[in-house]
Amino acid sequence: MRARLLWVLSVFATAAVLAFALPLCATTATSRTQQLVLGRTGDADWFAALADAAASSGDTRALEMEAGRYHQLYGDEVFIVDARGATIANSGMDPASPPVVAALSAARRNQRAAPVAQLAPWGPARVLIARPMGTGVQVNGAVVIEAATAAARADIARTWSLVAAGAAAALALCGAGALAVSRWVLRPLAQLSAAVAELAATLPPPRAAGEATIMRRHGGPPEIRAVAAAFDAMALAVVDATDAQRQLVADTAHAMRNPLAALTIRLDSLEPAIPAAAASTFRGATAEVARLTGLLDGLLTLAVAEAGSEPDTGEAAAHCDAVQVIGDRVDAWHTAFEQAGMRLSAPLGADRLEVAVPAGVLAQILDVALSNACRYAGPGAHTRLTAAAAGAGAVTVSVTDDGVGVPAGELTRLTTRFFRGSSAAAAGSGLGLPIAAALAAARHGTLTVKAAVPHGVSVTVTLPAGELS
């Protein structure tokens, strides 16, 4: 990736420098060429005026002397002819040269001279500048100057050398900047790849490549592919480790249930033989066994809920009417609430509220909330079950009591496994609400616990809405 990034940045930098340097070189060459042409054209016009005066007076000695001095001063040859092509003055130019003949012929016909091509350091050593001699439309002859281009070409070469040096310096700076940028971009990728690989090395080895469900082919630069592959390997290892942890919890719970069941049977069979003095200790032991059994059942339920297995969409039980489930739970818990000195109601309408969860799952979630309300709300509390549509594609079901409530600092921790509030009974396991939250999450829902107004606790579960059948 570094080589590709440097190549791309270098191409852009080179294009930008050339886009500036080439027009600058062309402009300087054109300017110096025009300077030479304008100067020699003025000189040719001056010689044409002198030649016209000399032709009128018949004395060409002064004109020949000026042409000689001009040649000595600039190194340029001057050739002047009259209208018939006869030589008036010549400082050393070859009159039979085809370019000279063509230039004189065009000037004597008062034709516009062909423009001098833009000079370059490798251009011609001399160029011809031809001008007609005479006034107005009367042409009395022609003047040709064979101008040396050495000085002009040297100026152009010097200017181009400066431009090339500046361009090379700019490219060197751009190359250094591109190298710094590539290092700046790729250093975090290398660090991230190393960190991911180090973390993945601490996890159990993932499953075989043929069984992987996360690993996939990646495109792009090698560094990006390496980071993506390392992240996929880490994600696969994390998924496998999480599955192994859940399976371990479930296997442990299953393995311990049978010995606990056998222990319960043995304790029950020993009860008639327990003396009165040891009856209290015996009841404590059986209570601890029952508590441990409930804890293992909770762990097993939590492991199943956190597995998040999707239901078979072809089963009709994957959807249920929340109103009907709430009514069933009110009937099931009504007696328990009355015995605890509390009231339980469900002010619901006759409309169906279909949710995309099985009735058993929703009933299990509601049982957790109702159990907590029945045990902790306190005598005289009133618990209400409500259900309502929550926007597009969602339904909320709430269990709200107006009991003693929970301290504000404990509300956010009630869905943490094994956490028990300050008012919790001794027989609890701290897994009820975590199991309910996991069941809701497995069905793409959420469970929240907040304080009720003016006091009490409200447990709200938001679930995807189902299609009415």
Buried (B, 14 or more C-beta within 10 A) or exposed (E): BBEEBBEEBBEEBBEEBEEBBEEBBEEBBEEBBBEBBEBBBEBBBBBBBBBBEBBEEEEBEEBBEBBBEBBEEBEBBBBBBBBEEEEBBBBEBEEEBEBBBEBBEBBBEEEEBEEBEBBBBEBEEBBBBBBBBBEEEEBBBBBBBBBBBEEBBEBBBEBBEEBEEBBEEBBEEBBEEBBEEBEEEBEEBEEBBEEBBEBBEEBEEBBEEEEBEBBEEEEEBEBBBBBBBBBBBBBBBBBBBEEEEBEEBBEBBEEBBEEBEEBBEEBEEEEEEBEEEEEEEBEEBBEEBBBBBBBBBBBBBBBBBBBEEEBEEEEEEBBBBBBBBBBBBBEEBEEBBEEBEBBBEBEBEEEEBBBBBBBEBBBBBBBBBBBBBBBBBBEEBBBBBBBEEBEEEBBBBBBBBBBBBBEEEBBEBBBEBEBBBEBBEEEBBBBBBBBBBBBBBBBBBEBBBBBBEEEBBBBBBBBBBBEEE
